[in-house]
Amino acid sequence: MNEDLRELEELLAARTYLYAAFHNVFCGPMTAELLDRWISSATLDALEPFAAENPALSAFRRFLEELDVERVLEGAPSEYVRMFVGPGVPESPCWGALYMGGEPCLFQEETLAVRRCYQQAGWQTARFHRIDETHVALEAQFMAFESAQALKALEEHHLEDFARAMRNQLQFLQKHLAPWLPRFVETAHLTKGGVLYPWMVHAFAEFVDNDRVFCGEAIAYGEEGLSRVVDSALPGPLAPDLPLWKSCRLPFSDDNWLAAIE
């Protein structure tokens, strides 16, 4: 049981790190510093356990290992603007409201529903009323923050809090994030001359789809497995000399689009 607990902590740490990494990808054009983080051993290590049984994520990991840094950095700024910003209609809009709403506009009912999810969890957009809450960068950061809270609850052996946090995350994925990502992937692959971001969009969608399964397994473990060892000697947090743990505990960046509600 203790080995299972440590493995779960490692996966939660890697998951938190990757949601933060994807948040940064969709915040703005790729920079040299950000790309260095993406192709670092920390990110590759975090991806490894999820890529082991997912061919798309495995291919994405190889893409990161082999990508042409100069070519990506040269084309990424214009590619980001063309796909996600405009001018005019972006080639691959990154707002869930556009895909899930009945009208081709932002700030629809889905926006309000996602806003309520943020608020119920104690978060609000740092750019309130300036950006639709269904932006993929916001939803990715919300998942990163909530994953970190679940990890903290697990470390401190607050098992009910852990299971509740994972249930809330699974509900958010199923209702608000996963439903529109397949269409996001379609539009990304239809763009012309995409070098980096079609890969990122596809990898994020695969990661989210994989994460729904992981959430379900984590909930079952929290409700059934851990309940048997509440009165047993549980281990403390993972030792700091474990490479995956060390790499995934580092913050990916300080570019926060969400802020705690005061």
Sine and cosine of phi, psi and omega as CSV:
sin_phi,cos_phi,sin_psi,cos_psi,sin_omega,cos_omega
0.00,0.00,-0.66,0.75,-0.01,-1.00
-0.90,0.45,-0.62,0.79,0.04,-1.00
-0.90,0.44,-0.65,0.76,0.04,-1.00
-0.89,0.45,-0.64,0.77,0.00,-1.00
-0.90,0.44,-0.69,0.73,0.00,-1.00
-0.91,0.41,-0.63,0.78,0.04,-1.00
-0.90,0.44,-0.66,0.75,0.02,-1.00
-0.89,0.45,-0.66,0.75,0.04,-1.00
-0.88,0.47,-0.66,0.75,0.02,-1.00
-0.89,0.46,-0.70,0.71,-0.01,-1.00
-0.91,0.42,-0.63,0.77,0.04,-1.00
-0.90,0.43,-0.62,0.78,0.04,-1.00
-0.90,0.43,-0.72,0.70,0.02,-1.00
-0.90,0.44,-0.65,0.76,0.00,-1.00
-0.89,0.45,-0.70,0.71,0.04,-1.00
-0.86,0.51,-0.73,0.69,0.00,-1.00
-0.86,0.52,-0.71,0.71,-0.08,-1.00
-0.94,0.33,-0.61,0.79,0.07,-1.00
-0.88,0.47,-0.64,0.77,0.06,-1.00
-0.90,0.43,-0.61,0.79,0.02,-1.00
-0.90,0.43,-0.69,0.72,0.02,-1.00
-0.93,0.38,-0.58,0.81,0.10,-0.99
-0.80,0.59,-0.74,0.67,-0.04,-1.00
-0.91,0.41,-0.57,0.82,0.02,-1.00
-0.87,0.50,-0.65,0.76,-0.11,-0.99
-1.00,-0.05,-0.01,1.00,0.03,-1.00
-0.95,0.30,-0.60,0.80,-0.09,-1.00
-0.09,-1.00,0.04,-1.00,-0.05,-1.00
-0.84,0.54,0.55,-0.84,0.01,-1.00
-0.89,0.46,0.69,-0.72,0.07,-1.00
-0.92,-0.39,0.22,-0.97,0.01,-1.00
-0.89,0.46,-0.65,0.76,-0.01,-1.00
-0.91,0.42,-0.70,0.72,-0.01,-1.00
-0.92,0.40,-0.65,0.76,0.01,-1.00
-0.90,0.43,-0.61,0.79,0.07,-1.00
-0.85,0.52,-0.63,0.78,0.03,-1.00
-0.93,0.38,-0.62,0.79,-0.03,-1.00
-0.93,0.37,-0.56,0.83,-0.03,-1.00
-0.99,-0.12,0.16,0.99,-0.01,-1.00
-0.97,0.26,0.28,-0.96,0.05,-1.00
-0.90,0.43,-0.48,0.88,0.03,-1.00
-0.87,0.50,-0.75,0.67,-0.01,-1.00
-0.94,0.34,-0.67,0.74,0.02,-1.00
-0.89,0.46,-0.62,0.78,0.05,-1.00
-0.91,0.41,-0.65,0.76,0.00,-1.00
-0.91,0.42,-0.59,0.81,0.00,-1.00
-0.96,0.29,-0.48,0.87,-0.19,-0.98
-0.80,0.61,-0.76,0.64,-0.05,-1.00
-0.92,0.40,-0.46,0.89,0.01,-1.00
-0.99,0.11,-0.48,0.88,0.00,-1.00
-0.98,0.19,-0.31,0.95,-0.10,-1.00
-0.85,0.53,-0.58,0.81,-0.05,-1.00
-0.87,-0.49,0.28,0.96,0.01,-1.00
-0.77,-0.63,0.96,-0.27,-0.07,-1.00
-0.85,0.53,-0.59,0.80,-0.02,-1.00
-0.92,0.39,-0.69,0.73,0.03,-1.00
-0.94,0.34,-0.53,0.85,0.08,-1.00
-0.90,0.43,-0.68,0.73,0.04,-1.00
-0.91,0.42,-0.61,0.79,0.04,-1.00
-0.90,0.43,-0.65,0.76,0.03,-1.00
-0.89,0.46,-0.66,0.75,0.06,-1.00
-0.90,0.43,-0.62,0.79,0.05,-1.00
-0.85,0.53,-0.70,0.72,0.01,-1.00
-0.90,0.43,-0.62,0.78,-0.01,-1.00
-0.92,0.39,-0.52,0.86,-0.15,-0.99
-0.94,-0.33,-0.02,1.00,-0.15,-0.99
-0.91,0.41,0.47,-0.88,0.04,-1.00
-1.00,0.07,0.97,-0.23,-0.12,-0.99
-0.86,0.50,-0.72,0.69,-0.04,-1.00
-0.89,0.45,-0.67,0.75,0.00,-1.00
-0.91,0.42,-0.68,0.74,0.00,-1.00
-0.90,0.44,-0.74,0.68,-0.03,-1.00
-0.91,0.40,-0.51,0.86,0.03,-1.00
-0.94,0.34,-0.63,0.78,-0.09,-1.00
-0.99,-0.14,-0.28,0.96,-0.14,-0.99
-0.88,0.48,-0.69,0.72,-0.04,-1.00
-0.86,0.51,-0.75,0.67,-0.01,-1.00
-0.94,0.34,-0.56,0.83,0.03,-1.00
-0.90,0.44,-0.68,0.73,0.01,-1.00
-0.88,0.48,-0.74,0.67,-0.04,-1.00
-0.90,0.45,-0.71,0.70,-0.03,-1.00
-0.89,0.46,-0.68,0.74,-0.08,-1.00
-0.98,0.20,-0.65,0.76,-0.22,-0.97
-0.90,-0.43,-0.24,0.97,-0.13,-0.99
-0.88,-0.48,-0.79,0.61,-0.14,-0.99
0.81,-0.59,-0.31,-0.95,0.30,0.95
-0.93,0.38,0.34,-0.94,-0.06,-1.00
0.96,0.27,-0.45,-0.89,-0.01,-1.00
-0.98,0.18,0.83,-0.56,0.04,-1.00
-0.87,0.50,0.50,-0.86,0.00,-1.00
-0.93,0.36,-0.51,0.86,-0.02,-1.00
-0.66,-0.75,0.98,0.18,-0.07,-1.00
-0.83,0.56,0.63,-0.78,-0.11,-0.99
-0.93,-0.37,0.50,0.87,0.05,-1.00
-0.91,-0.41,0.81,-0.59,0.01,-1.00
-0.89,0.46,-0.52,0.85,-0.03,-1.00
-0.87,0.50,-0.55,0.83,-0.01,-1.00
-0.93,0.38,-0.52,0.85,-0.04,-1.00
-1.00,0.00,-0.50,0.87,-0.10,-1.00
-0.98,-0.18,-0.27,0.96,-0.02,-1.00
-1.00,0.07,0.19,-0.98,-0.01,-1.00
-1.00,0.08,-0.20,0.98,-0.04,-1.00
-0.83,-0.56,0.51,-0.86,0.02,-1.00
-0.98,0.18,0.88,0.48,-0.02,-1.00
-0.51,-0.86,0.22,-0.98,-0.01,-1.00
-1.00,-0.04,0.07,-1.00,0.05,-1.00
0.82,0.58,0.83,0.56,0.07,-1.00
-0.97,-0.23,-0.20,-0.98,-0.02,-1.00
-0.86,0.51,-0.60,0.80,0.02,-1.00
-0.89,0.47,-0.59,0.81,0.06,-1.00
-0.87,0.50,-0.72,0.69,-0.01,-1.00
-0.91,0.42,-0.61,0.79,0.01,-1.00
-0.91,0.42,-0.68,0.73,0.03,-1.00
-0.92,0.38,-0.63,0.78,0.04,-1.00
-0.86,0.51,-0.67,0.75,0.03,-1.00
-0.89,0.45,-0.62,0.79,0.05,-1.00
-0.88,0.48,-0.70,0.71,0.03,-1.00
-0.87,0.49,-0.74,0.67,-0.07,-1.00
-0.91,0.42,-0.64,0.77,0.01,-1.00
-0.90,0.44,-0.47,0.88,0.03,-1.00
-1.00,0.00,-0.03,1.00,0.04,-1.00
1.00,-0.05,0.34,0.94,-0.04,-1.00
-0.85,-0.53,0.41,-0.91,0.18,-0.98
-0.58,-0.82,0.34,-0.94,-0.01,-1.00
-0.94,0.34,0.67,-0.74,0.06,-1.00
-0.93,0.36,-0.32,0.95,0.03,-1.00
-0.91,-0.41,0.79,0.61,-0.14,-0.99
-0.82,0.57,0.73,-0.69,-0.01,-1.00
0.93,0.37,0.06,1.00,0.02,-1.00
-0.96,-0.28,-0.22,0.98,0.00,-1.00
-0.55,-0.84,0.64,-0.77,0.02,-1.00
-0.91,0.42,0.74,-0.68,-0.09,-1.00
-0.92,0.40,-0.18,0.98,-0.01,-1.00
-1.00,-0.03,0.16,0.99,0.09,-1.00
-0.85,0.53,0.67,-0.74,-0.09,-1.00
-0.87,0.50,-0.54,0.84,0.02,-1.00
-0.91,0.41,-0.62,0.78,0.03,-1.00
-0.93,0.38,-0.70,0.71,-0.04,-1.00
-0.92,0.39,-0.58,0.82,0.05,-1.00
-0.92,0.39,-0.66,0.75,0.00,-1.00
-0.93,0.36,-0.59,0.80,0.08,-1.00
-0.85,0.53,-0.70,0.72,0.02,-1.00
-0.91,0.42,-0.59,0.81,0.04,-1.00
-0.90,0.45,-0.72,0.70,-0.01,-1.00
-0.91,0.42,-0.68,0.73,-0.02,-1.00
-0.94,0.35,-0.57,0.82,0.07,-1.00
-0.90,0.43,-0.63,0.77,0.04,-1.00
-0.90,0.44,-0.61,0.79,0.03,-1.00
-0.92,0.40,-0.64,0.77,0.04,-1.00
-0.90,0.43,-0.66,0.75,0.03,-1.00
-0.88,0.47,-0.69,0.73,0.02,-1.00
-0.88,0.47,-0.67,0.74,0.01,-1.00
-0.89,0.45,-0.63,0.77,0.00,-1.00
-0.92,0.39,-0.69,0.72,0.02,-1.00
-0.85,0.53,-0.64,0.77,-0.05,-1.00
-1.00,0.03,0.06,1.00,0.05,-1.00
0.90,0.44,0.50,0.86,0.14,-0.99
-1.00,0.01,0.99,0.13,-0.23,-0.97
-0.94,0.35,-0.60,0.80,0.03,-1.00
-0.91,0.41,-0.66,0.75,0.04,-1.00
-0.89,0.45,-0.65,0.76,0.02,-1.00
-0.88,0.48,-0.77,0.64,-0.03,-1.00
-0.89,0.46,-0.64,0.77,0.02,-1.00
-0.90,0.43,-0.68,0.73,0.01,-1.00
-0.88,0.47,-0.66,0.75,-0.01,-1.00
-0.94,0.35,-0.59,0.81,0.06,-1.00
-0.90,0.44,-0.67,0.74,0.01,-1.00
-0.89,0.45,-0.64,0.77,0.01,-1.00
-0.92,0.39,-0.67,0.74,0.03,-1.00
-0.89,0.46,-0.66,0.75,0.03,-1.00
-0.88,0.47,-0.67,0.74,0.02,-1.00
-0.90,0.44,-0.69,0.72,0.02,-1.00
-0.87,0.50,-0.73,0.68,-0.09,-1.00
-0.94,0.35,-0.59,0.81,-0.08,-1.00
-1.00,0.00,-0.55,0.84,-0.24,-0.97
-0.83,-0.56,-0.44,0.90,-0.07,-1.00
-0.95,-0.30,-0.80,0.60,-0.06,-1.00
-0.88,0.47,-0.59,0.81,-0.10,-1.00
-0.87,0.49,-0.52,0.85,-0.09,-1.00
-0.98,-0.18,-0.16,0.99,-0.05,-1.00
-0.91,0.41,-0.59,0.81,0.05,-1.00
-0.85,0.53,-0.64,0.77,0.03,-1.00
-0.95,0.31,-0.55,0.84,0.10,-0.99
-0.87,0.49,-0.68,0.73,0.04,-1.00
-0.89,0.45,-0.68,0.74,0.00,-1.00
-0.86,0.52,-0.74,0.67,-0.02,-1.00
-0.92,0.40,-0.59,0.81,0.01,-1.00
-0.91,0.42,-0.63,0.77,-0.02,-1.00
-0.97,0.25,-0.29,0.96,0.03,-1.00
-1.00,0.10,-0.19,0.98,0.00,-1.00
-0.93,0.36,0.46,-0.89,-0.04,-1.00
-0.99,-0.12,0.73,-0.68,0.10,-1.00
0.97,0.26,0.32,0.95,0.02,-1.00
-0.95,0.32,0.80,-0.60,-0.01,-1.00
-0.96,-0.28,-0.64,0.77,-0.11,-0.99
-0.92,-0.40,-0.78,0.63,-0.23,-0.97
-0.95,0.31,-0.52,0.85,0.14,-0.99
-0.85,0.53,-0.59,0.80,0.08,-1.00
-0.90,0.44,-0.70,0.71,-0.04,-1.00
-0.91,0.42,-0.68,0.73,0.01,-1.00
-0.89,0.45,-0.73,0.68,-0.01,-1.00
-0.89,0.45,-0.69,0.72,0.00,-1.00
-0.89,0.45,-0.65,0.76,0.01,-1.00
-0.90,0.44,-0.68,0.73,0.02,-1.00
-0.88,0.47,-0.67,0.74,0.04,-1.00
-0.91,0.42,-0.65,0.76,0.01,-1.00
-0.89,0.46,-0.69,0.73,0.01,-1.00
-0.90,0.43,-0.68,0.74,0.02,-1.00
-0.88,0.47,-0.68,0.74,0.05,-1.00
-0.90,0.43,-0.58,0.81,-0.07,-1.00
-0.93,0.36,-0.48,0.88,0.05,-1.00
-0.88,0.48,-0.65,0.76,0.04,-1.00
-0.92,0.40,-0.71,0.71,0.01,-1.00
-0.86,0.51,-0.69,0.72,0.01,-1.00
-0.86,0.51,-0.70,0.71,0.01,-1.00
-0.87,0.50,-0.67,0.74,0.01,-1.00
-0.93,0.37,-0.62,0.78,0.01,-1.00
-0.91,0.41,-0.64,0.77,0.03,-1.00
-0.89,0.46,-0.72,0.69,0.00,-1.00
-0.88,0.48,-0.64,0.77,0.02,-1.00
-0.91,0.41,-0.67,0.74,0.00,-1.00
-0.91,0.41,-0.62,0.79,-0.08,-1.00
-1.00,0.10,-0.52,0.85,-0.10,-0.99
-0.95,-0.32,-0.80,0.60,-0.09,-1.00
-0.94,0.34,-0.79,0.62,-0.08,-1.00
-0.93,0.37,-0.45,0.89,-0.01,-1.00
-0.89,0.46,-0.38,0.92,-0.01,-1.00
-0.98,0.20,-0.25,0.97,-0.07,-1.00
-0.88,-0.47,0.31,0.95,0.00,-1.00
-0.85,0.52,-0.62,0.78,-0.04,-1.00
-1.00,-0.08,0.10,0.99,0.00,-1.00
-1.00,-0.10,0.09,-1.00,0.04,-1.00
-0.98,0.18,0.97,-0.24,0.02,-1.00
-1.00,0.01,0.56,-0.83,0.04,-1.00
-0.94,0.33,0.35,-0.94,0.12,-0.99
-0.98,0.18,-0.16,-0.99,0.05,-1.00
-0.85,0.53,0.36,-0.93,-0.02,-1.00
-0.85,0.53,0.55,-0.83,0.02,-1.00
-0.90,0.44,0.60,-0.80,-0.11,-0.99
-0.95,0.32,-0.07,1.00,-0.01,-1.00
-1.00,-0.03,0.05,1.00,0.05,-1.00
-0.99,0.16,0.84,-0.54,-0.12,-0.99
-0.83,0.55,-0.74,0.67,-0.05,-1.00
-0.89,0.45,-0.67,0.74,0.00,-1.00
-0.88,0.47,-0.72,0.69,-0.03,-1.00
-0.88,0.48,-0.71,0.70,-0.07,-1.00
-0.93,0.37,-0.62,0.79,-0.09,-1.00
-0.99,0.12,-0.22,0.97,0.06,-1.00
-0.99,0.15,-0.25,0.97,-0.01,-1.00
-0.96,0.26,0.70,-0.71,0.08,-1.00
-0.91,0.42,0.64,-0.77,-0.03,-1.00
-0.97,0.26,-0.64,0.77,0.09,-1.00
-0.19,-0.98,0.13,-0.99,0.01,-1.00
-0.98,-0.22,0.27,0.96,-0.05,-1.00
-0.99,0.13,0.99,0.14,-0.09,-1.00
-1.00,-0.06,0.83,-0.56,0.11,-0.99
-1.00,-0.09,-0.20,0.98,0.06,-1.00
-0.92,-0.38,0.54,-0.84,0.03,-1.00
-0.71,-0.71,0.53,-0.85,0.04,-1.00
-0.91,0.41,0.63,-0.78,0.06,-1.00
-0.96,0.28,0.83,-0.56,-0.02,-1.00
-0.97,0.25,0.00,0.00,0.00,0.00
